[in-house]
Every structure is written in structure tokens, then in C-alpha cells.
Amino acid sequence: MIDVPLSVLDLAPVATGASAGEALRHTTELARRTEELGYHRFWVAEHHNMPAIASSAPAVLIAHLAAATSTIRLGSGGVMLPNHAPLVVAEQFGTLEALHPGRIDLGIGRAPGTDQVTALALRRTMEGLSAEGFPRELADLMNYFSGAEPGPITATPGRGLQPAIWLLGSSGFSAQLAGLLGLPFSFAHHFSAQNTLPALALYRQSFRPSQWLDKPYAMVAVNAICADTDERAEWLSGPGALSFLKLRSGRPAPLATPEEAAAYPYTEVEREFVVQRREGQAMGSPETVRRQLSELLERTGADELMITTMVYDVEDRVRSYELIAERVAGGLRRNV
């Protein structure tokens, strides 16, 4: 019995020597298996100009995953609204909702999910790329779905076909906005752990009941790697840590093998960066991961956990989710 809903965030990681097509097929395999295991939702993230990540077109990938599954909720974690015209997002996700009613989540973020040059190439104008324009564009998007303020443009599909809308964040801005709008909120603990508790507190303090929620609903995304032993999980974690380090230092590259990651000549500063990134995440045997996720639930009071697992081999990725579903989930309880 899973007391706390567990969900999946996948980036369709591209491993060294593999193709984007293989990465997307592995993501499809993972979606099918996590559905069988009882995970609640499966989200894919929008990233661009990143050789290690193939999930650059969430709406297209969600359509494929929805056709390959039958019950698990599918969504974006998230669509980066500054990259797109709100009308396009409304039409894309209105189409998904029309094809797969009641199964689609539209998670929305305000960061570009890439560098500024690539963001400009996506949007083709600087207008809308600033954080200040995000609330207005979000309001436009939601109006395309609801038709509350009729205008000369009707999103078709779109109007009357609103998916479940979430706001995503790694700081307080989207947390407060989600609270004021009465929307569910997902926090990116997996790369902004130091901001998790302040953002969740701000979300709950700002919350106003809405047509969607009568009380706050917070999901926390966390890195988790579960293996048969702590040592095995540590070994598997190397490629993801190295990938994030290279990304943050402006040298994005496909996901290295565990052997390549272990042989990488980390500087003292780089190794400290990796250690800090692991704080508050979950890595180890089922017993270790259960303790770490329980502590996270205790600290955050999260209503749901979204697990993201960046390892080199798809079999290890699937195995991690199997172990969490079969040997960790039953020991997790909400902090009521």
C-alpha cells in the first residue's frame, strides 16, 4: 500500500555512444514499467541545447508516452513558458487532453531551461523572456483554456480542454504565484535543495482556495538512486554527478559511463560541488533510500514525491524504480 503518491520525472538521458532515438525508447520503456509498478504520474522535462538530454519537445513525447500507456498520468515537468507563445501551448496541451482526457498534466516553469542564446533562438524575440512577463503569459494561457475573457482568438483544441495545471519552481517566485492562484506546486529540490523549505512555506502561506484546490498541494522532486547495496548506488551515481558538473561549467556532454565518471580527475572545488549537490537527495540500498525519503517527507510535509534518476544504463534506471516501489514505498508516510 503506497500512502504517499510517488511519481517520475524523466529527462530521456542520452548516454555516451547512444542516440537520441535510443534514449527516447528507453524513456518509453520506463513509462510502461513505472505504470505497472503503480507510480502516479510520469513527467518529462523541457531542455534545449543539451547533448545529454533528449526531452526537448515535451508535448510530442507526452503524446507518444500516452499512446504507449493506459493509466499513468503524463505531463511536463515542465513546459518552459518563456520559450513559447501561450496559444501554442494551449493548442498542444488541449490536443493532448482531447486525445487522453483526464490523464494530462501541464507543469509550467518560468526559466528558459537552456542558455539565453538558445532561448532567443526558440522565441525569436527578447519579449516574454523576462521573469516579469511570466504572470501575464500564464494568465493568457489559462484564459485560452477557460475562455473566461472571450477575445478574437479561440484555441482549438484548447478551450474547454484544460489539463491539470501545475506551477514549477526552484525559488519563491513561482511558489508564491502558485499559492495566490490556488494551483498545485512542484518544487525542484533535486537541484535547489537549499530553497526547498522557504519556498514551500511561502506557497502554503500564500495559498488561496480556488476552483482547482481547496488546500495547498505540494510535490517535491528529488534525485534518487536505489540499488541492492549502498556501494552499488554510489557507483551508479557517478555519471549523473559528472553530467551536472559539466553542464554547470558550460561543457555539456552525453552521460558518461560509471567507469569514465570514476576516472574523472575532479579538482577539490569540483568534488565539493558534487558533495553539496547530493545533500538532501536519496541514494543507496532500499533501507537507506527509505530513511532518506522519510526524512525528506518529515522536513517538507510534501503531499507527493517525484523521483528523478539519472544513471547510465536503462536497466539500472528501471531497477531503481522497481526497488523503490517494491521495498521503499510501503514504509513512507505523509507528515500529517
Salt bridges, closest charged atoms under 4 A:
ASP10 OD1 - ARG317 NE 3.17
GLU36 OE1 - ARG33 NH1 2.93
GLU46 OE2 - HIS48 NE2 2.59
GLU46 OE2 - HIS84 NE2 2.95
ASP105 OD2 - ARG41 NH1 2.70
ASP105 OD1 - ARG73 NH2 2.78
GLU137 OE2 - ARG123 NH2 2.73
ASP228 OD1 - ARG319 NH2 3.24
GLU234 OE2 - ARG278 NH1 2.87
GLU270 OE2 - ARG251 NH2 3.81
GLU287 OE2 - ARG327 NH2 3.35
GLU304 OE2 - ARG41 NE 2.80
ASP316 OD1 - ARG232 NH2 3.13
GLU322 OE2 - ARG33 NE 2.83
GLU322 OE1 - ARG319 NH1 3.90
GLU326 OE2 - ARG33 NH2 3.92
